Amino acid sequence: MAHNTAAKNALLVLEDGRTFRGESFGAEGETFGEAVFNTGMTGYQETLTDPSYHRQVVVMTAPHVGNTGINDEDPESRRIWVAGYVVRDPARVPSSWRSRRTLDDELREQGVVGISGVDTRALTRHLRDRGAMRVGISTTETDAEALLERVRASAEMSGLELADEVTTPEAYVVPAQGRKRFTVAALDLGIKSMTPYRMAERGIEVHVLPATSTIDDVLAVQPDGLFYSNGPGDPAATTQQIEVLQGALEREVPYFGICFGNQLFGRALGFGTYKLKYGHRGINQPVMDRTTGKVEVTAHNHGFAVDAPLEGSTTTPYGEASVSHVCLNDDVVEGLELRAPASEGGALKSFSVQYHPEAAAGPHDAAYLFDRFVTLMNDRKGA
């Protein structure tokens, strides 16, 4: 497809008034969301289709985006979820044998408003200094002040309960590959398709359930384990899924949570959560697993974090909770574990991580966590 030389002008305005002008990329129109940046140099298709980006306008820090086009194998969900897309230098012609369409065409087809030709480095530095904030992109408005008013009238991310907007409407099953060893109930809070696939590879039959499921819905699956996925929104605005999780912990169902599932695990154990200044989004974040002492390069996408003490353990109604993983950049909690009291042997009962062990694109340093979940269920079955 020839590059559109007469691209329409586009305007980006942050809620503090900082303004960038560029060209329309993707659909024309107007969009609002929370401005966040992603530091990944690859994997833009997975980023776009990650439901955790619902209601967020993603700024790509890598300058050149779209060079491998769009294929039909790599989406992480049924659609693009980002509210808007900001790139500096879109590829004029995609170059990949797997490419079916251009990124520009795909954004247009799915109604995603974007902007190109802006200084994404300056925009990223601004968000790092000032923090994530609301933003508007428009191809129809030329007056920055008028767009700023609409940005300031748009919804803030804090206090938003969004899992219901991205979850599957109906339960479905991802069958185990080879011999079935376990059954897992997975609550879809914005699940990525790679997650049940990683479990299925290990002989797990995964029952993916809507976010609104009750503890009875979970127990009806007769699960060997419970899994909570990643997802968008403020964990402090969520109550029902926390009650379901507490019900499972009371029944000693082994639990594994990723990202949003880590934040809800923290709240179920009695810890608070808080909004990070600009969040962690990228595929190159160093995290230490304190149980092994190993440092992993990990993929992240989170704007909220768990407020738990980094040292020692906390007694909860379900066992002893402690921080198992920590980010080496800023000491943010990146994982939790729940163990039986030392007097009862101190065995692992449940755990969660704030990052993405199923990362695609991204490093596979953390794939062992799925094995840890299998070991946990195996021990419980044998007990």
C-alpha positions as CSV (number, residue, x, y, z in Angstrom):
1,M,0.0,0.0,0.0
2,A,1.4,3.4,-0.9
3,H,2.1,5.8,1.9
4,N,-0.5,8.4,2.3
5,T,1.4,11.6,1.5
6,A,-1.6,13.8,2.4
7,A,-2.1,12.5,5.9
8,K,-4.5,14.5,8.0
9,N,-3.1,16.6,10.8
10,A,-3.6,15.4,14.4
11,L,-3.4,17.0,17.8
12,L,-2.4,15.5,21.2
13,V,-3.0,17.3,24.4
14,L,-2.1,16.1,27.9
15,E,-4.2,17.2,30.9
16,D,-1.5,19.5,32.1
17,G,-1.7,21.4,28.8
18,R,1.4,20.0,27.1
19,T,0.6,19.8,23.4
20,F,2.1,17.8,20.5
21,R,1.1,18.1,16.8
22,G,1.5,15.4,14.3
23,E,-0.2,13.4,11.6
24,S,-3.2,11.1,11.8
25,F,-2.3,7.4,12.1
26,G,-5.0,4.8,12.1
27,A,-8.7,5.9,12.4
28,E,-9.7,9.5,12.2
29,G,-11.7,11.1,15.0
30,E,-11.1,11.8,18.7
31,T,-10.2,9.6,21.7
32,F,-9.4,10.0,25.4
33,G,-7.6,7.9,27.9
34,E,-4.7,7.6,30.3
35,A,-1.3,8.4,28.7
36,V,1.3,5.6,29.4
37,F,4.5,4.6,27.6
38,N,5.8,1.2,26.6
39,T,9.5,0.6,26.3
40,G,9.3,-2.6,24.2
41,M,11.2,-2.5,21.0
42,T,9.2,-5.4,19.6
43,G,5.8,-7.0,20.0
44,Y,3.6,-4.0,19.2
45,Q,0.8,-6.4,18.0
46,E,0.7,-8.1,21.4
47,T,0.7,-4.8,23.2
48,L,-2.2,-3.5,21.2
49,T,-4.3,-6.6,21.9
50,D,-3.5,-6.8,25.6
51,P,-6.8,-6.1,27.5
52,S,-4.8,-4.5,30.3
53,Y,-4.4,-1.4,28.1
54,H,-8.2,-0.8,28.0
55,R,-8.8,2.9,28.4
56,Q,-5.1,3.8,27.9
57,V,-3.4,5.7,25.2
58,V,-0.1,4.0,24.6
59,V,3.1,5.9,23.6
60,M,5.7,3.7,22.0
61,T,9.2,4.7,23.0
62,A,10.8,2.7,20.1
63,P,10.9,5.2,17.3
64,H,10.1,2.8,14.4
65,V,6.8,1.0,14.7
66,G,4.8,-1.2,12.2
67,N,7.7,-2.7,10.3
68,T,6.4,-6.3,10.5
69,G,2.8,-5.3,9.8
70,I,-0.1,-7.3,11.4
71,N,-0.5,-11.0,11.3
72,D,-3.3,-13.4,12.3
73,E,-1.2,-15.5,14.8
74,D,0.0,-13.1,17.4
75,P,-3.0,-11.2,18.9
76,E,-3.4,-11.8,22.6
77,S,-7.2,-11.4,22.5
78,R,-10.1,-10.9,20.2
79,R,-9.5,-7.2,19.4
80,I,-7.3,-4.1,19.9
81,W,-7.9,-2.6,23.4
82,V,-5.8,0.5,23.5
83,A,-7.8,3.7,23.5
84,G,-5.2,5.5,21.3
85,Y,-1.8,5.0,19.8
86,V,1.2,7.3,19.6
87,V,4.2,6.6,17.4
88,R,7.1,8.6,16.1
89,D,8.0,7.0,12.8
90,P,5.5,4.4,11.3
91,A,6.8,2.0,8.7
92,R,5.8,3.0,5.2
93,V,5.8,-0.6,4.0
94,P,5.6,-3.7,6.3
95,S,8.2,-6.4,5.7
96,S,7.4,-9.8,7.1
97,W,6.3,-13.1,5.4
98,R,3.7,-13.4,8.1
99,S,2.2,-9.9,7.6
100,R,-1.4,-9.8,6.3
101,R,-2.2,-6.1,6.7
102,T,-0.5,-2.8,7.6
103,L,-0.6,-1.5,11.2
104,D,-2.2,1.7,9.9
105,D,-5.0,-0.3,8.2
106,E,-5.6,-2.5,11.2
107,L,-5.9,0.5,13.5
108,R,-8.3,2.2,11.1
109,E,-10.3,-1.0,10.7
110,Q,-10.8,-1.3,14.5
111,G,-11.5,2.4,15.0
112,V,-8.4,3.2,17.0
113,V,-7.4,6.8,16.7
114,G,-3.6,7.4,16.6
115,I,-1.0,10.1,15.9
116,S,2.4,9.8,14.3
117,G,5.3,12.1,13.7
118,V,5.5,13.3,17.3
119,D,8.6,13.4,19.5
120,T,7.8,10.4,21.6
121,R,11.1,10.7,23.5
122,A,10.0,14.2,24.8
123,L,6.5,12.9,25.5
124,T,7.9,9.9,27.5
125,R,10.3,12.1,29.5
126,H,7.4,14.4,30.3
127,L,5.3,11.5,31.6
128,R,8.3,10.2,33.6
129,D,8.6,13.6,35.3
130,R,4.9,14.4,35.7
131,G,3.4,10.9,35.9
132,A,0.8,9.1,33.9
133,M,-2.1,11.5,33.1
134,R,-5.2,11.9,30.9
135,V,-4.7,12.7,27.3
136,G,-6.8,13.4,24.2
137,I,-5.9,12.8,20.5
138,S,-8.0,14.4,17.8
139,T,-7.9,14.6,14.0
140,T,-11.0,16.9,14.0
141,E,-10.0,19.6,16.6
142,T,-7.3,22.1,15.8
143,D,-7.8,24.3,19.0
144,A,-5.6,22.8,21.8
145,E,-7.5,24.7,24.5
146,A,-10.8,23.3,23.4
147,L,-9.4,19.7,23.4
148,L,-7.8,20.3,26.8
149,E,-11.2,21.1,28.3
150,R,-12.5,17.7,27.0
151,V,-9.4,15.9,28.3
152,R,-10.0,17.3,31.8
153,A,-13.7,16.3,31.6
154,S,-12.8,12.7,30.8
155,A,-12.6,9.7,33.3
156,E,-9.5,9.2,35.5
157,M,-8.1,5.7,35.8
158,S,-8.1,5.7,39.6
159,G,-11.4,4.2,40.9
160,L,-12.3,2.5,37.6
161,E,-13.5,-1.1,37.7
162,L,-12.9,-2.3,34.2
163,A,-12.6,-6.1,34.3
164,D,-16.3,-6.5,33.4
165,E,-15.7,-4.5,30.2
166,V,-12.9,-6.8,28.8
167,T,-13.9,-10.3,30.2
168,T,-15.2,-13.2,28.1
169,P,-19.1,-13.1,28.0
170,E,-19.2,-16.9,28.3
171,A,-17.1,-19.5,30.0
172,Y,-14.9,-21.7,27.6
173,V,-12.4,-24.5,28.0
174,V,-8.8,-24.7,26.7
175,P,-8.1,-28.4,26.7
176,A,-4.8,-29.9,28.1
177,Q,-2.2,-30.8,25.5
178,G,-1.4,-34.5,25.8
179,R,-2.5,-36.2,29.1
180,K,-4.7,-34.2,31.3
181,R,-3.2,-33.8,34.8
182,F,-5.1,-30.9,36.4
183,T,-8.1,-28.7,36.1
184,V,-7.8,-25.0,36.7
185,A,-10.5,-22.3,37.0
186,A,-9.1,-19.1,35.4
187,L,-11.0,-15.9,36.1
188,D,-10.7,-13.7,33.0
189,L,-10.1,-10.2,34.1
190,G,-8.5,-9.4,30.8
191,I,-6.7,-12.6,30.1
192,K,-4.1,-12.9,27.3
193,S,-4.5,-16.0,25.1
194,M,-0.9,-17.1,25.7
195,T,-1.7,-17.7,29.4
196,P,-4.1,-20.7,29.1
197,Y,-1.8,-22.0,26.3
198,R,1.2,-22.0,28.7
199,M,-0.9,-24.0,31.2
200,A,-2.3,-26.4,28.6
201,E,1.3,-27.2,27.5
202,R,1.7,-28.6,31.1
203,G,-1.3,-30.9,31.0
204,I,-3.8,-28.4,32.5
205,E,-7.4,-28.2,31.3
206,V,-8.2,-24.5,31.7
207,H,-11.8,-23.4,32.4
208,V,-11.8,-19.7,31.5
209,L,-14.6,-18.0,33.5
210,P,-16.2,-14.5,33.2
211,A,-15.0,-11.9,35.7
212,T,-18.4,-11.9,37.3
213,S,-18.2,-15.5,38.4
214,T,-19.0,-16.5,42.0
215,I,-17.2,-18.9,44.3
216,D,-19.9,-21.5,43.4
217,D,-19.1,-21.0,39.7
218,V,-15.4,-21.6,40.5
219,L,-16.1,-24.7,42.7
220,A,-18.5,-26.2,40.1
221,V,-15.4,-26.7,37.8
222,Q,-13.9,-28.9,40.7
223,P,-10.6,-27.1,40.2
224,D,-7.2,-28.3,41.4
225,G,-6.2,-24.6,41.3
226,L,-7.5,-21.1,40.8
227,F,-5.9,-18.6,38.5
228,Y,-6.5,-14.8,38.2
229,S,-5.3,-13.1,35.1
230,N,-4.0,-9.6,34.2
231,G,-6.5,-6.9,33.5
232,P,-7.2,-3.1,33.5
233,G,-8.5,-0.8,36.1
234,D,-7.9,0.1,39.8
235,P,-7.7,-3.0,42.1
236,A,-9.1,-0.8,44.9
237,A,-12.4,-0.5,43.0
238,T,-12.8,-4.3,42.9
239,T,-14.6,-6.2,45.6
240,Q,-16.4,-9.2,44.2
241,Q,-13.3,-10.9,42.8
242,I,-11.6,-10.4,46.1
243,E,-14.4,-12.1,48.0
244,V,-14.3,-15.1,45.5
245,L,-10.5,-15.3,46.1
246,Q,-10.9,-15.2,49.8
247,G,-13.5,-18.0,49.6
248,A,-11.0,-20.1,47.6
249,L,-8.2,-19.4,50.1
250,E,-10.4,-20.5,53.0
251,R,-10.9,-23.8,51.2
252,E,-7.2,-24.0,50.6
253,V,-7.5,-24.1,46.8
254,P,-4.0,-23.4,45.4
255,Y,-3.9,-19.9,43.8
256,F,-1.7,-18.4,41.1
257,G,-2.2,-14.8,40.0
258,I,-0.6,-12.6,37.3
259,C,-0.5,-8.8,37.3
260,F,-4.0,-7.7,38.3
261,G,-4.3,-11.1,39.9
262,N,-1.3,-10.2,42.1
263,Q,-2.9,-6.9,43.2
264,L,-6.2,-8.7,44.0
265,F,-4.2,-11.4,45.9
266,G,-2.6,-8.6,47.9
267,R,-5.9,-7.0,48.8
268,A,-7.4,-10.4,49.7
269,L,-4.6,-10.9,52.1
270,G,-5.2,-7.5,53.7
271,F,-2.6,-5.3,52.0
272,G,-3.4,-2.0,50.2
273,T,-2.7,-1.0,46.6
274,Y,-1.6,2.3,45.2
275,K,-1.1,4.0,41.8
276,L,2.4,4.2,40.5
277,K,3.6,7.5,39.2
278,Y,4.0,6.3,35.6
279,G,3.9,2.5,35.9
280,H,6.0,-0.3,34.5
281,R,5.3,-1.1,30.8
282,G,7.9,-2.9,28.7
283,I,9.7,-6.2,28.2
284,N,13.0,-5.5,29.9
285,Q,12.4,-5.0,33.7
286,P,14.8,-6.6,36.2
287,V,13.1,-8.5,39.0
288,M,14.6,-10.7,41.7
289,D,12.9,-13.8,42.8
290,R,13.8,-13.9,46.5
291,T,13.0,-17.6,46.8
292,T,15.8,-18.5,44.4
293,G,18.0,-15.4,44.5
294,K,17.8,-15.2,40.7
295,V,17.3,-12.1,38.7
296,E,14.9,-12.3,35.8
297,V,14.4,-10.0,32.8
298,T,10.6,-9.6,32.8
299,A,7.7,-8.2,30.8
300,H,5.5,-5.7,32.7
301,N,2.3,-3.8,32.1
302,H,1.0,-2.3,35.4
303,G,0.1,1.1,36.7
304,F,-0.9,0.0,40.2
305,A,1.2,-1.9,42.8
306,V,0.8,-3.8,46.1
307,D,1.7,-2.0,49.3
308,A,3.3,-4.8,51.4
309,P,6.3,-4.8,53.7
310,L,9.4,-5.9,51.8
311,E,10.9,-7.6,54.9
312,G,9.4,-10.3,57.1
313,S,6.0,-12.0,56.8
314,T,2.5,-10.9,57.7
315,T,0.0,-13.2,59.5
316,T,-3.3,-13.4,57.6
317,P,-6.4,-15.6,58.2
318,Y,-5.1,-17.8,55.4
319,G,-1.4,-18.2,56.4
320,E,1.8,-16.3,56.4
321,A,2.1,-13.8,53.5
322,S,5.4,-12.3,52.3
323,V,6.9,-10.5,49.3
324,S,8.6,-13.0,47.0
325,H,9.7,-10.8,44.1
326,V,10.9,-7.2,44.0
327,C,11.7,-4.9,41.1
328,L,15.4,-4.0,41.1
329,N,14.8,-0.6,39.5
330,D,12.5,0.9,42.3
331,D,11.8,-1.8,44.9
332,V,8.2,-2.1,43.8
333,V,6.5,-5.4,45.0
334,E,6.5,-7.8,42.1
335,G,5.3,-11.0,43.7
336,L,3.6,-12.4,46.8
337,E,3.5,-15.8,48.4
338,L,1.3,-17.4,51.0
339,R,2.7,-20.2,53.2
340,A,1.5,-22.4,56.0
341,P,2.8,-21.2,59.4
342,A,6.3,-22.5,60.2
343,S,4.8,-24.6,63.0
344,E,2.9,-26.5,60.3
345,G,5.9,-26.9,58.0
346,G,5.7,-23.6,56.1
347,A,4.7,-25.2,52.8
348,L,3.8,-22.9,49.9
349,K,0.0,-22.6,49.5
350,S,-0.5,-19.8,46.9
351,F,1.5,-17.2,45.0
352,S,1.4,-14.4,42.5
353,V,3.6,-12.2,40.4
354,Q,3.1,-8.6,39.1
355,Y,4.7,-9.2,35.8
356,H,4.0,-11.5,32.8
357,P,5.6,-15.0,32.7
358,E,3.6,-15.8,29.6
359,A,5.3,-12.8,27.8
360,A,4.9,-12.6,24.1
361,A,6.8,-10.8,22.8
362,G,9.3,-10.8,25.6
363,P,11.8,-12.8,27.7
364,H,11.0,-16.3,28.9
365,D,13.0,-16.1,32.1
366,A,9.9,-16.5,34.2
367,A,8.2,-19.4,32.4
368,Y,9.2,-21.6,35.5
369,L,6.3,-20.0,37.4
370,F,3.8,-22.2,35.6
371,D,5.9,-25.2,36.7
372,R,5.7,-23.9,40.2
373,F,1.9,-23.8,39.9
374,V,1.9,-27.4,38.7
375,T,4.1,-28.5,41.6
376,L,1.8,-26.7,44.0
377,M,-1.3,-28.5,42.7
378,N,0.6,-31.8,42.6
379,D,1.6,-31.4,46.3
380,R,-1.9,-30.6,47.2
381,K,-3.4,-33.5,45.3
382,G,-0.9,-35.8,47.0
383,A,-1.5,-34.4,50.5
